[in-house]
Every structure is written in C-alpha cells, then in structure tokens.
Amino acid sequence: MKTLEGVEWAVHACAVLAGLAPDSSLNAAALADFHRLPAAYMAKHLQALVRGGVLTASRGGRGGYRLARPAAEISLWDIQAAIEGSGPSFRCQEIRRQGPCAGYTSSRVPCDIACAFHEAEAAYRAHLKAVSIAQIAERVGVRYGPEGRGAFADWALRNGGTPIG
C-alpha cells in the first residue's frame, strides 16, 4: 500500500502538537518550519486534519492548530483517513468476467485476489488504529533524549507554543 507523503507530514505535525500543553497551539508556518517543509502544502494537510476531526484551528495572534482530543485518542489511522480518505485502497475491477475463463466462476462469490487484498488492508488498518499519536510522541521523546527534548521545548516557546512539562 502506498501512503502519500502528506500522511507522513501530518503524523509528524500531530506528534509535534502532542508535545504541547492541551491549551497551546502552533501556526501552520511553525509546523512546516519544524521539518523544513513547504508551508502552503503543510497548511493544506492541516486543514484536512481539521476537517477529519483530528485538529482544531483558531484564528488570531495566538491562534493556530492543536489536537482536537487527547493524543492517546488519535490513531495513525485517524490521521491517514483524514489525509487520504477512508475508502479501500484496492478496488476490484472484476476482470475475471472477461476472457476465456469468464464463465467458470460465479460473480456472486468475491474474487480470491480481492479477498486477499481486503484481508491485508484490514490487518494494516487494525495496526494503524492500535497506534496512537501519544505513543509515537513518547517514542520520539525517548529517542531525542533530554537534550533533544530541551531543544524542542525551546523551539516551541520561540514559536508561541507551551511544551508539556
């Protein structure tokens, strides 16, 4: 399954927001700058996250984006569905109904190939639903270590956010 780069960008943005106090927000430019990404493209994905109920947005000098609910309640699937949609990635075209063997199978029975893809997609979605943005943020914080967490806190403060802790 191919995941668009916007999903990666959106997960990173949500992980950054998960490192902030619940009443704190960051604007799109700051979230894009954190990973040196194009601000306009990041803003497009942030708006998709707002429409998907993952983020909330507020306007004004202290406005910006924040998580719409606790990070532990936002899964990777929530983010992917907000960016790419929740439809199936495999769409059976029923090409088995054509060619020399078309009459040897029932169109009422699902295609074996489609079944295999649907099973794989179900497992993929189940895994993404089991991983929260809080878990991702925690792993990143551990990997950054105390110095990296301090650098993040300094960056968040410089950009109008209030880091956790």
C-alpha positions in Angstrom: 0.0 0.0 0.0 1.4 3.3 -1.0 0.9 6.1 1.5 1.1 9.7 0.3 3.9 11.9 1.8 1.1 14.2 3.2 0.3 11.4 5.7 3.9 11.4 6.9 3.9 15.1 7.2 0.6 15.1 9.0 1.7 12.5 11.5 4.9 14.5 12.2 2.8 17.7 12.8 0.5 15.8 15.2 3.5 14.4 17.1 4.8 17.9 17.5 1.4 19.1 18.7 1.3 16.2 21.1 4.3 17.7 22.8 2.4 20.8 23.7 0.1 21.6 26.6 -3.5 21.0 25.7 -4.4 24.7 25.5 -1.4 25.5 23.4 -1.3 25.8 19.6 1.1 26.4 16.7 0.5 28.1 13.4 1.0 26.3 10.1 4.2 28.2 9.3 5.8 27.0 12.5 4.7 23.4 12.0 6.1 23.4 8.4 9.3 25.0 9.5 9.9 22.4 12.2 10.8 19.9 9.5 11.7 22.5 6.8 8.6 21.7 4.7 6.7 24.0 2.3 4.2 26.0 4.4 1.4 26.1 1.8 1.5 22.3 1.4 1.6 21.8 5.2 -1.4 24.2 5.6 -3.4 22.1 3.1 -2.8 18.9 5.2 -3.5 20.7 8.4 -6.9 21.8 7.0 -7.6 18.2 6.0 -6.8 17.2 9.7 -9.3 19.8 10.9 -12.0 18.5 8.5 -11.2 15.0 9.7 -11.7 16.0 13.4 -8.0 15.4 14.3 -7.1 19.0 14.8 -8.9 22.2 15.7 -7.9 25.6 14.3 -8.3 29.1 15.8 -7.5 32.5 14.2 -5.8 35.5 15.6 -2.4 36.4 17.1 -2.5 33.4 19.5 -4.3 31.2 17.0 -3.1 28.1 15.3 -3.6 24.4 15.4 -4.0 22.0 18.3 -5.1 18.4 18.7 -8.9 18.1 18.8 -8.7 15.4 21.5 -6.1 13.8 23.7 -3.2 12.4 21.8 -3.9 8.9 23.2 -7.3 9.1 21.4 -5.9 9.9 18.0 -4.7 6.9 16.0 -2.4 6.8 13.0 -5.5 5.6 11.1 -7.4 8.7 12.1 -4.6 10.8 10.5 -4.3 8.7 7.4 -8.1 8.7 6.8 -8.2 12.5 7.2 -5.5 12.9 4.6 -6.2 10.1 2.1 -9.8 9.2 2.8 -11.1 6.0 4.4 -12.1 4.2 1.2 -10.4 0.9 0.3 -7.0 1.1 -1.4 -7.8 -1.9 -3.6 -10.7 -1.8 -6.0 -11.6 -5.0 -7.8 -12.4 -4.3 -11.4 -13.9 -7.8 -11.9 -11.7 -8.5 -14.9 -12.3 -12.2 -14.2 -15.6 -11.7 -16.0 -13.7 -11.4 -19.3 -11.6 -13.7 -21.3 -11.7 -17.5 -22.0 -12.5 -18.5 -18.4 -15.2 -15.9 -17.7 -18.0 -18.4 -17.5 -16.3 -20.7 -14.9 -16.7 -18.5 -11.8 -19.7 -17.0 -10.1 -19.8 -13.2 -9.9 -21.7 -13.6 -6.6 -18.6 -15.1 -5.0 -15.9 -12.5 -4.2 -12.7 -12.7 -6.3 -9.9 -14.6 -4.4 -7.5 -11.8 -5.4 -9.8 -9.1 -4.0 -10.3 -11.1 -0.8 -6.5 -11.4 -0.3 -6.1 -7.6 -0.7 -9.0 -6.8 1.5 -7.6 -9.1 4.3 -4.2 -7.4 4.0 -5.9 -4.0 4.2 -7.9 -4.9 7.2 -4.7 -6.0 9.1 -3.0 -2.8 8.0 -5.9 -0.6 9.2 -6.1 -2.6 12.5 -2.5 -1.9 13.2 -2.7 1.8 12.4 -5.8 2.0 14.7 -3.9 0.4 17.5 -1.1 3.0 17.5 -1.8 6.4 19.0 -0.1 9.7 18.3 0.7 9.7 22.1 2.7 6.5 21.6 4.5 8.0 18.7 5.3 11.2 20.6 6.5 9.3 23.6 8.9 7.2 21.4 10.2 10.3 19.7 10.8 12.0 23.1 12.7 8.9 24.3 14.8 8.8 21.1 15.6 12.6 21.3 16.8 12.2 24.9 17.0 15.1 27.4 18.9 17.4 25.1 16.6 16.9 22.2 13.5 17.4 24.4 15.1 20.6 25.7 15.7 21.8 22.1 12.1 21.0 21.3 10.9 22.9 24.3 13.0 26.0 23.3 11.7 25.8 19.8 8.1 25.5 20.9 8.4 28.5 23.2 10.0 30.6 20.4 7.1 29.7 18.2 4.3 30.5 20.6 3.7 27.1 22.0 3.9 25.8 25.5 5.7 22.5 25.8 4.5 19.8 28.2 6.4 19.6 31.4 
